[in-house]
């Protein structure tokens, strides 16, 4: 973590807990059912998690949908670092990790999964990265939290919760796989 990021992290104070672990679990189950229903099943279907917190969320959804439909759902990982339009503001040397699909996205229905939808820039970069792997039949977006403030015309098809925020507020999604705890917090600068 750069010293700038450390200062930014420490200058945030917790304003409210938006979701507990059990609320997150129930939301993920609802999203899994919505995805299956809206797609009419899971033929030629896969999930792709956007690194970092979208990956464990996609893996969880894959397991839930797999149980609902009685099949194994392909889950890929997408690193969007080189596709971002704000690369110069991320720090001196962004760490790039490999994208892992493990399956062809050609003619598949793909659901991109991320934790928070804010300006839409991450999703734009994710679409660029995804299309470097092939041409899916359709791409839908699933997010745990949509906080508004869009800068690009991007909308999620599946939303866990809409949370209206100010520009001084930040949503922090904490996941057991990454953070060792499970909750969604509203932080204030």
Helices and strands as residue ranges (DSSP letters): H 3-10, E 13-19, H 21-39, E 45-50, H 53-69, E 74-78, G 81-83, G 87-89, E 109-117, H 121-131, E 138-146, E 158-162, E 169-174, H 176-179, E 183-188
